[in-house]
Amino acid sequence: MTKTTPGEFVRQVRQEGAKVTWPTPRETTVTSVMVFIMVVVMAIFFLGVDFILNAGVQWILGLGA
């Protein structure tokens, strides 16, 4: 493995950075909104699952009393 000078490293980083396709501000906004919506949907889903499982466990524990 050959050693790379700091100047060469910076040059290579700039070359690789130029190859990146950066998202537009609109794409970033749309993606962020979609992530937020999915987080809310999943939170509601898991809240419902937790509520149902909690009710089931409470019912099972109530049978023994």
Secondary structure, DSSP 4 states (H G I P E B T S, - for coil): -----HHHHHHHHHHHHHH--PPPHHHHHHHHHHHHHHHHHHHHHHHHHHHHHHHHHHHHHHHT-
